Amino acid sequence: MTIDEGMYKLVIIGGGPAGLGVFIRAARTGFLPRLLDPVLHGKQQDLACSERCGRKQKGVAILHDGDASTFGSGKLGQYVINSNTFAKSLLSSVLDEKPDLDPPESTKGTFLEKAREHESTQRLEQIGLAPVCLKEMGNFLNYLGECALNELTAHDDTSKALLHTRATKFEVLENGVIRVEAQSMRETVVLYTEHLALAMGGKQEAPPLENPVLASKLFTSETCLRDDGFALLREHLLQSAGRKVCIVGGSHSSFSVAWMLLNKFRTKVHPSSRAKSNPLPASAHEATLSAVQDQNEPESAAGPVSESPEASSPTKHTSGPLKELVIMPVVPVQSPPLPEKLDSVSKLTTKIQSSSDPFAVFKPKDITILHRTPIRCYYASKKDAETDGVDSSHADRSGCINTFTGLREDSKVLFKDIKSGKETRVRLFHVNQHGCQNLTTKAYESASVIVWCCGYKTRMIPAFDADGKPIKFYEEHGVVKLDLQAHLQVQQQHASSSAKTTIVPLTNILGLGLGFSLRSAVDEMGTETRADGVTVYHRRGATLALAALFGDEVFGTSRSFEEMVEKNDKKKRDTQAAKAEATALVDKVKSSGSSGRSSSKFLSCHTGATHQVSECVKSLRTTRLQW
């Protein structure tokens, strides 16, 4: 056993997109030196805990249960689906200079500064204003992860990354310090930290069907939306007596699986050598599957979607209980890796060749989607929603409808095609939670394959208090709940009554990324259950983690994340209004040119105004406000 006697300011468990986001956000806002070496670059308050405990002050340690090739992306790049965001938006959130934000953001002098030159970045720039596939996003995040590892290596006296290291438990000591125990390839490692960030992703569990016939044809969306898993699904259908598919759930993952079947079933995918040596389970109930952290959009404007725990799973089946799971989205589906010249996966057309294979084409009503709550679509404005006849009263403060719970891109198009009757191969059934049992039973029994698309739970490790007792975290349906500052919450029983409990946040333990219930900061209407997505993790999640370490100064002149977002949104709106006003004035000046002398008089009277317009337009060209 190796015991690190130092006191880390922060230990991060998980080297995927959420864990990497802390380093990206710290670099962009100028807090990275202070995070890596609090003694050299920090303030006296940063050293208080280590001085109190008599330990050497250290910076940050991150534990990653994998090698350097997956640091930064985790399992994101394994998925053959599209993100909901444009490639340009992802690049902007990570690499753009934004001096007008509060606090200002910059990559100058950081490990992000030269990222523009890398081939993965250039690939995203080629894709531009089109959805980026998760494989391309994974390549980009892997490169950023490599840069972050190099930065940690340069500060190895105070900070470090432990690869091939899996955290096994943590303990909150009596003095508030957290003791983390982990297992590397050779030994047990013990770290002490002031703050702990859990970023281990989620896990998907299929229901324990008692009927062995149903269990044998059960898959999860986690499996089906990966190359190897989709190949297994395809082979299973080809070997079955029919090609009926029952998809359980109404989230993005459900429509992604349906899109994949309709568009990629004819394209034979050979399981890779990795799959042959370590095959995926043919029936998803045989294993607890690892989750992926997915999409990305600014939280205040356009973000990934998710659903409530009750959103999509249908009624329970008579042959065995279906556990109620949290619905977690998977972004619209995606074709194989991009050819060099294509600018978007969505533009990749599969060449369909004639085939005598009776299962090569799905017929009308072959694919059934069972969902329990109404299916929502995302709309960027009230006008767009009203055009589709959708209630626009539940808009967030940025004017978007169903920001985190609505279908987008390919999934949205497919849903609208089904509803309009254009797509007849897929049918939708809105299953009542307290009825429709015969419908559900019939759908399960008649299907050749059942695909479970009903959610991710929080991946956790054992946690103990100072007395060695297990810590009971507050959770719903397997999802650990967070407060608005991303703190994990615990249930404490009242001494006077065993029936009463109080929910209390643990202010030095944070939850980041997929699997946690970080609520949307723009959810005034109370309809958005959770906010997920790579840029949400990089911005909001990482900002809240840094705020736990360094206080409100990470919000600039604001006192909270919400206030910071609101100020920047207002600045964006004011800038847009000024631009519109300037454009109108310029047009008025130009149009007056045809009136001869009156034009000269007008221009003379408005010389100052036109100069201001010119300066305004010039300034606006350099202004980029994206929140």
C-alpha positions in Angstrom: 0.0 0.0 0.0 1.2 3.4 -1.0 0.0 6.4 1.2 0.4 9.9 -0.2 0.9 12.0 2.9 0.1 15.2 1.1 -3.3 17.1 1.3 -4.8 17.6 -2.2 -7.0 20.5 -2.8 -9.1 18.3 -5.1 -9.2 14.6 -6.1 -11.2 13.8 -9.2 -12.4 10.2 -9.8 -12.9 9.7 -13.5 -10.9 10.8 -16.5 -13.8 11.2 -19.0 -15.3 14.4 -20.4 -16.6 15.6 -17.0 -13.3 15.1 -15.3 -11.4 16.8 -18.1 -13.8 19.7 -18.0 -12.4 20.9 -14.6 -9.0 21.4 -16.3 -10.5 23.1 -19.4 -12.6 25.5 -17.3 -9.7 26.3 -14.9 -7.4 27.0 -17.9 -9.9 29.2 -19.7 -10.7 31.3 -16.6 -7.1 31.6 -15.2 -7.5 29.3 -12.2 -5.4 26.4 -13.5 -2.0 27.5 -11.9 -3.8 27.9 -8.6 -5.4 24.5 -9.0 -2.1 22.8 -9.9 0.1 24.5 -7.3 -1.9 26.2 -4.5 1.3 27.1 -2.5 3.0 28.9 -5.4 -0.1 30.5 -7.0 -2.8 30.3 -4.4 -4.0 32.4 -1.5 -3.7 31.9 2.2 -7.2 30.6 2.4 -6.2 27.8 0.0 -3.7 26.4 2.5 -5.9 26.5 5.6 -7.0 22.8 5.6 -3.5 21.5 5.0 -2.0 23.7 7.8 -4.7 22.6 10.2 -4.0 18.9 9.5 -0.3 19.3 9.4 0.0 17.9 5.8 1.9 19.2 2.8 -0.3 21.2 0.5 -0.8 19.7 -3.0 -3.0 20.6 -6.0 -5.1 18.1 -7.9 -5.0 14.4 -8.5 -7.2 12.6 -11.0 -7.8 8.9 -11.1 -8.6 7.2 -14.4 -9.5 3.6 -14.8 -7.9 3.3 -18.2 -4.9 4.3 -20.2 -3.8 7.6 -21.8 -5.6 6.8 -25.1 -9.0 7.1 -23.3 -8.2 10.0 -21.0 -10.4 12.9 -21.8 -13.1 11.1 -23.7 -13.8 7.9 -21.6 -16.1 5.7 -23.7 -17.6 8.6 -25.7 -15.8 7.7 -29.0 -17.2 4.1 -29.0 -20.6 5.2 -30.1 -21.7 5.4 -33.7 -24.2 8.2 -33.3 -24.3 12.0 -33.7 -24.1 14.6 -31.1 -26.9 17.1 -30.8 -24.5 20.0 -31.2 -22.7 21.5 -34.1 -18.9 20.9 -34.3 -18.4 24.7 -34.4 -20.2 25.1 -31.1 -18.0 22.6 -29.4 -14.9 24.2 -30.6 -16.1 27.6 -29.6 -16.9 26.5 -26.0 -13.3 25.1 -25.6 -11.1 27.2 -27.8 -12.6 30.6 -28.6 -11.3 33.8 -27.1 -14.1 35.5 -25.1 -12.7 38.6 -23.5 -16.2 40.2 -23.1 -17.6 37.6 -20.8 -17.6 38.0 -17.1 -15.2 36.4 -16.1 -13.3 36.7 -19.4 -12.2 33.4 -21.0 -9.0 32.8 -22.9 -6.7 30.0 -23.9 -3.5 32.1 -24.2 -0.7 30.7 -22.2 -2.6 27.5 -21.4 -2.4 23.9 -22.6 -5.3 24.8 -24.9 -3.5 27.5 -26.8 -2.1 25.3 -29.6 -5.1 23.0 -29.9 -6.3 24.8 -33.1 -3.4 23.3 -35.0 -4.2 19.6 -34.2 -5.9 17.4 -36.8 -8.8 16.6 -34.6 -9.6 20.3 -34.2 -9.2 20.9 -37.9 -11.6 18.0 -38.6 -14.3 19.6 -36.4 -13.7 22.9 -38.2 -14.3 21.1 -41.5 -17.6 19.8 -40.1 -18.5 23.3 -39.0 -22.2 24.0 -38.7 -23.3 20.4 -38.7 -23.8 17.8 -35.9 -20.5 16.2 -34.9 -20.4 12.4 -34.5 -19.2 11.1 -31.1 -16.2 9.4 -32.6 -14.9 12.7 -33.9 -15.7 14.4 -30.6 -13.9 11.6 -28.8 -10.8 12.2 -30.9 -10.8 15.8 -30.0 -11.3 15.2 -26.3 -8.6 12.6 -26.3 -6.2 15.2 -27.7 -7.2 17.7 -25.0 -6.8 14.9 -22.5 -3.2 14.3 -23.7 -2.5 18.0 -23.4 -3.9 18.0 -19.8 -1.7 15.0 -18.9 1.3 16.9 -20.2 0.4 19.8 -18.0 0.0 17.5 -14.9 3.4 15.9 -15.7 5.0 19.4 -15.7 3.6 19.9 -12.1 4.3 16.4 -10.8 5.6 17.7 -7.5 2.1 19.0 -6.6 -0.4 17.4 -9.0 -0.7 14.1 -10.8 -2.8 11.8 -12.9 -3.0 8.1 -11.9 -3.8 6.0 -15.0 -5.0 2.4 -14.7 -6.3 3.3 -11.3 -9.7 2.4 -10.0 -11.1 4.1 -6.8 -12.6 1.5 -4.5 -14.0 3.5 -1.6 -13.8 6.8 0.2 -14.2 7.9 3.8 -15.2 11.3 5.3 -13.0 11.6 8.4 -14.0 13.4 11.5 -12.0 16.6 10.6 -13.8 16.7 7.2 -10.9 15.5 5.2 -11.7 12.7 2.7 -9.6 9.6 2.5 -9.7 8.0 -0.9 -8.6 4.4 -1.5 -7.8 3.2 -5.0 -6.3 0.1 -6.7 -3.7 0.5 -9.4 -2.3 -2.3 -11.5 0.3 -3.1 -8.8 -0.8 -1.8 -5.5 -3.3 0.0 -3.3 -3.1 3.8 -3.2 -4.4 6.1 -0.5 -4.9 9.9 -1.0 -6.1 12.6 1.3 -8.1 15.5 -0.1 -10.1 18.6 0.9 -12.6 18.1 -1.9 -13.7 15.1 -3.9 -15.3 15.2 -7.4 -17.0 12.0 -8.6 -17.1 11.8 -12.4 -17.3 8.1 -13.0 -20.2 8.2 -15.5 -23.4 6.2 -15.3 -24.5 2.6 -15.6 -27.3 1.1 -17.6 -29.2 -1.8 -16.2 -31.8 -3.8 -18.0 -34.9 -5.2 -16.1 -34.5 -8.7 -14.6 -37.1 -10.5 -16.8 -38.1 -13.8 -15.3 -39.2 -15.3 -18.6 -36.1 -16.8 -20.1 -37.5 -16.4 -23.7 -37.9 -12.7 -23.2 -34.5 -12.4 -21.4 -32.7 -14.1 -24.3 -33.8 -11.4 -26.8 -33.2 -8.4 -24.5 -30.7 -5.7 -25.5 -30.0 -2.2 -24.1 -29.5 1.0 -26.1 -26.0 1.1 -24.5 -25.1 -2.0 -26.5 -27.0 -1.3 -29.7 -25.5 2.1 -30.4 -21.9 0.8 -30.5 -20.4 -0.9 -33.6 -19.9 -4.3 -32.0 -23.3 -4.2 -30.2 -25.2 -3.2 -33.3 -23.5 -6.0 -35.2 -24.8 -8.5 -32.6 -28.3 -7.0 -32.8 -28.3 -7.4 -36.5 -27.1 -11.0 -36.4 -29.7 -11.8 -33.8 -32.4 -10.4 -36.1 -31.1 -12.2 -39.1 -31.2 -15.5 -37.2 -34.7 -15.0 -35.8 -37.9 -16.1 -37.3 -39.0 -12.5 -37.8 -37.7 -9.0 -37.6 -40.2 -7.4 -35.2 -38.4 -5.0 -32.9 -39.9 -3.6 -29.6 -38.2 -0.5 -28.4 -39.0 0.4 -24.8 -38.8 4.1 -24.0 -39.4 7.5 -25.6 -36.0 9.1 -25.1 -33.4 10.0 -27.7 -31.9 6.6 -27.4 -35.1 5.0 -28.5 -35.3 7.0 -31.7 -31.6 6.6 -32.2 -31.9 2.8 -32.2 -34.9 3.0 -34.6 -33.0 5.3 -36.9 -30.0 2.9 -36.8 -32.2 0.0 -37.8 -33.9 1.9 -40.6 -30.7 3.3 -42.1 -27.8 1.0 -41.2 -29.3 -2.5 -41.0 -28.3 -3.3 -44.6 -24.7 -2.3 -43.9 -23.0 -5.4 -42.4 -20.8 -4.5 -39.5 -18.2 -7.1 -38.6 -17.4 -7.3 -34.9 -13.9 -6.1 -34.3 -11.1 -8.3 -32.8 -11.8 -6.5 -29.5 -15.3 -7.8 -29.6 -14.1 -11.3 -30.3 -11.8 -11.4 -27.4 -14.2 -9.6 -25.1 -17.7 -9.9 -26.6 -20.6 -7.8 -25.6 -23.5 -9.6 -23.9 -26.2 -10.7 -26.4 -28.8 -10.1 -23.8 -28.3 -6.9 -21.9 -29.6 -8.2 -18.5 -26.5 -10.4 -18.2 -24.3 -7.4 -17.4 -24.3 -3.9 -16.0 -23.2 -1.8 -18.8 -20.9 1.3 -18.7 -22.4 4.6 -19.7 -21.1 7.3 -22.0 -21.1 11.0 -21.4 -22.6 12.5 -24.5 -23.7 15.6 -26.1 -23.1 19.2 -25.8 -24.7 22.6 -26.1 -24.5 25.9 -24.1 -26.8 25.4 -21.1 -28.6 28.7 -21.5 -29.2 28.3 -25.2 -29.2 24.8 -26.6 -28.4 21.7 -24.7 -28.7 18.0 -24.8 -31.9 16.3 -23.8 -32.9 14.0 -21.0 -36.0 12.7 -19.5 -37.5 12.2 -16.1 -37.4 8.7 -14.5 -41.1 8.3 -15.4 -40.7 9.5 -19.0 -40.6 6.5 -21.1 -40.7 3.0 -19.5 -44.1 1.3 -20.1 -46.1 -0.8 -17.7 -44.7 -3.8 -16.1 -44.8 -7.1 -17.9 -46.6 -10.1 -16.5 -43.7 -12.5 -16.9 -41.4 -10.5 -14.7 -41.0 -7.1 -13.1 -39.5 -4.2 -15.1 -37.5 -2.0 -12.8 -38.3 1.6 -13.1 -35.2 3.3 -14.5 -34.1 6.8 -15.1 -34.4 7.8 -18.8 -31.1 9.2 -20.1 -30.7 10.3 -23.6 -28.4 9.1 -26.3 -28.0 11.6 -29.1 -29.2 11.1 -32.6 -27.7 8.2 -34.4 -24.7 8.2 -36.5 -23.1 6.4 -39.3 -19.6 4.9 -39.3 -16.5 7.2 -39.3 -16.5 10.1 -41.7 -14.9 10.0 -45.1 -12.2 12.6 -45.3 -14.1 15.0 -47.5 -17.5 14.9 -45.9 -18.5 17.8 -43.6 -21.0 15.9 -41.4 -21.9 12.4 -40.5 -25.5 13.2 -41.3 -24.5 13.7 -45.0 -23.0 10.3 -45.2 -25.2 8.2 -47.4 -25.1 4.4 -47.1 -25.0 2.7 -50.5 -27.8 0.3 -50.5 -27.3 -2.7 -52.7 -29.9 -5.3 -53.8 -30.1 -8.3 -51.5 -32.2 -11.4 -51.3 -31.9 -11.2 -47.5 -35.5 -11.2 -46.3 -34.5 -9.2 -43.2 -32.7 -6.4 -45.1 -35.8 -4.2 -45.2 -38.2 -3.5 -42.4 -41.9 -3.5 -43.4 -44.7 -1.3 -42.1 -45.2 -1.6 -38.3 -42.2 -3.9 -37.8 -40.7 -1.5 -35.3 -42.7 -0.6 -32.2 -41.8 2.1 -29.7 -43.5 2.0 -26.3 -43.4 5.2 -24.3 -45.1 6.2 -21.1 -45.1 10.0 -21.2 -45.7 12.3 -24.2 -42.7 12.7 -26.4 -41.3 16.2 -26.6 -39.2 18.0 -29.2 -36.7 20.8 -28.7 -37.5 24.2 -30.2 -35.1 27.1 -30.3 -37.9 29.7 -30.0 -41.5 30.0 -29.2 -42.2 30.8 -32.8 -40.8 27.5 -34.0 -42.8 25.6 -31.4 -46.0 27.4 -32.3 -45.4 26.7 -36.0 -45.5 23.0 -35.1 -48.6 23.5 -33.0 -46.7 22.9 -29.7 -47.4 24.7 -26.4 -44.8 27.4 -26.0 -45.7 28.5 -22.5 -43.0 26.4 -21.0 -40.0 28.3 -22.4 -36.9 28.9 -20.4 -35.4 32.3 -20.0 -33.4 31.9 -23.2 -36.7 31.4 -25.1 -36.0 27.7 -25.8 -38.7 25.0 -25.5 -37.8 21.6 -23.9 -34.1 22.4 -23.8 -33.0 19.2 -22.1 -35.9 16.9 -22.6 -36.8 17.4 -26.3 -35.8 15.3 -29.3 -33.3 17.0 -31.7 -31.8 16.6 -35.1 -32.2 13.0 -36.6 -34.4 11.8 -33.7 -36.7 14.8 -34.1 -37.0 14.3 -37.8 -37.8 10.7 -37.4 -40.5 11.4 -34.8 -42.2 14.0 -36.9 -42.1 11.6 -39.9 -43.8 8.9 -37.9 -46.4 11.3 -36.6 -47.2 12.6 -40.1 -47.5 9.1 -41.5 -44.5 9.6 -43.8 -42.6 6.8 -42.0 -44.8 3.7 -41.7 -42.2 1.2 -40.6 -42.3 2.6 -37.0 -45.3 2.9 -34.8 -45.7 4.6 -31.5 -47.8 3.5 -28.5 -48.4 5.8 -25.5 -48.6 3.2 -22.7 -50.6 4.1 -19.6 -48.7 3.4 -16.5 -51.8 1.7 -14.9 -53.1 0.0 -18.0 -52.3 -1.3 -21.5 -50.8 -4.5 -19.9 -52.1 -6.6 -22.8 -50.5 -4.3 -25.3 -47.1 -4.4 -23.6 -47.3 -8.2 -23.2 -48.2 -8.7 -26.9 -45.4 -6.3 -28.0 -42.8 -8.2 -25.9 -43.9 -11.7 -27.0 -44.2 -10.9 -30.7 -40.9 -9.1 -30.9 -37.7 -10.8 -32.2 -35.7 -8.3 -30.2 -36.6 -6.1 -27.2 -34.4 -3.0 -26.9 -34.4 -1.4 -23.4 -33.9 2.4 -23.6 -34.9 3.4 -20.1 -32.0 5.0 -18.5 -28.8 5.4 -16.6 -28.1 5.2 -12.9 -25.3 6.8 -10.9 -22.1 4.8 -10.8 -20.9 5.0 -7.2 -18.3 3.5 -4.9 -18.7 2.6 -1.3 -18.6 5.7 1.0 -18.2 5.7 4.8 -18.4 8.3 7.6 -15.9 8.7 10.4 -17.4 5.9 12.4 -17.1 3.5 9.5 -20.8 3.5 8.8 -22.0 3.5 5.1 -23.1 6.9 4.0 -26.7 6.9 2.6 -26.9 9.3 -0.3 -30.2 10.8 -1.3 -31.3 9.2 -4.6 -34.4 8.5 -6.7 -34.6 5.4 -9.0 -30.9 4.8 -8.6 -29.8 8.4 -9.5 -28.0 10.3 -6.7 -29.5 13.8 -6.3 -27.4 16.9 -6.3 -28.2 20.4 -5.1 -27.8 23.4 -7.4 -24.2 23.7 -6.4 -23.5 20.1 -7.6 -23.0 18.8 -4.0 -24.0 15.2 -3.2 -26.8 15.0 -0.7 -27.2 12.6 2.2 -30.3 11.5 4.1 -30.0 12.1 7.9 -32.5 10.6 10.3 -33.9 12.7 13.1 -33.0 11.4 16.5 -36.5 12.1 17.8 -38.2 10.1 15.0 -36.9 7.3 12.9 -39.5 8.0 10.3 -38.3 11.6 9.6 -35.2 12.4 7.5 -33.5 15.5 6.5 -31.7 16.0 3.2 -28.3 17.6 3.8 -25.6 18.5 1.2 -22.0 17.4 1.6 -20.3 20.6 0.5 -16.9 19.0 -0.2 -18.2 16.1 -2.4 -19.3 17.0 -5.9 -21.0 15.0 -8.6 -20.0 15.7 -12.2 -21.2 14.3 -15.5 -23.6 11.5 -16.6 -25.3 9.6 -13.8 -25.9 12.6 -11.5 -29.1 14.7 -11.4 -27.7 18.2 -11.9 -30.8 20.2 -12.6 -30.9 22.8 -15.4 -30.1 26.3 -14.3 -32.6 27.7 -16.7 -35.5 25.5 -15.5 -37.9 28.2 -14.3 -40.9 26.1 -15.4 -39.9 23.0 -13.4 -40.1 20.7 -16.4 -36.4 19.9 -17.0 -35.3 17.1 -14.7 -31.6 17.2 -15.4 -29.0 18.9 -17.5 -26.5 16.8 -19.4 -24.0 17.3 -22.2 -20.3 17.7 -22.7 -20.3 21.6 -22.6 -22.7 21.5 -19.6 -20.1 19.4 -17.8 -17.3 21.7 -19.0 -19.0 24.9 -18.1 -21.6 24.5 -15.3 -20.3 21.4 -13.7 -16.6 22.5 -13.8 -17.4 26.0 -12.7 -19.3 24.7 -9.6 -16.4 22.4 -8.8 -14.0 25.4 -8.9 -16.3 27.5 -6.9 -16.3 24.8 -4.1 -12.5 25.2 -4.0 -12.0 29.0 -4.6 -15.3 30.6 -3.8 -17.4 33.1 -5.6 -14.5 34.7 -7.5 -14.8 32.0 -10.2 -18.1 33.7 -11.1 -16.4 37.0 -11.9 -18.4 39.9 -10.5 -21.4 37.6 -9.9 -22.2 35.7 -6.7 -23.6 32.5 -8.3 -23.5 30.5 -11.6 -27.1 31.6 -12.3 -26.3 35.2 -11.9 -23.2 34.9 -14.0 -25.2 33.3 -16.9 -27.9 35.9 -16.6 -25.5 38.8 -16.9 -23.7 37.3 -19.9 -27.1 36.5 -21.5 -28.2 40.1 -21.0 -24.9 41.4 -22.5 -25.5 39.1 -25.5 -29.1 40.5 -25.9 -27.9 44.1 -25.6 -25.2 43.5 -28.2 -27.6 41.9 -30.6 -30.0 44.8 -30.2 -27.2 47.3 -30.7 -26.2 45.4 -33.9 -29.7 45.5 -35.2 -30.1 49.2 -34.5 -26.7 49.9 -36.1 -27.6 47.9 -39.2 -31.0 49.8 -39.5 -29.2 53.2 -39.2 -26.6 52.2 -41.9 -29.4 51.1 -44.2 -31.2 54.4 -43.7 -28.1 56.4 -44.5 -27.5 54.4 -47.7 -31.1 54.7 -48.8 -31.0 58.4 -48.4 -28.1 58.6 -50.9 -30.6 58.7 -53.9 -32.1 62.0 -52.7 -29.2 64.2 -53.8 -28.8 67.4 -51.7 -31.1 66.0 -49.0 -28.8 63.1 -48.7 -25.8 65.3 -48.1 -27.7 67.2 -45.5 -28.8 64.0 -43.8 -25.3 62.6 -43.8 -23.9 65.9 -42.5 -26.4 65.8 -39.6 -25.6 62.3 -38.9 -21.8 62.2 -39.3 -21.4 61.4 -35.6 -24.0 58.8 -35.7 -22.6 57.0 -38.7 -19.1 57.0 -37.1 -20.6 55.4 -34.0 -22.4 52.8 -36.1 -19.1 52.0 -37.9 -17.3 51.6 -34.6 -20.2 49.5 -33.2 -20.2 47.2 -36.2 -16.4 46.8 -36.0 -16.6 46.0 -32.3 -19.5 43.5 -32.9 -17.3 41.6 -35.4 -14.9 40.7 -32.6 -17.6 40.0 -30.0 -18.5 36.4 -29.3 -20.9 35.7 -26.5 -22.0 32.1 -26.2 -23.7 30.9 -23.1 
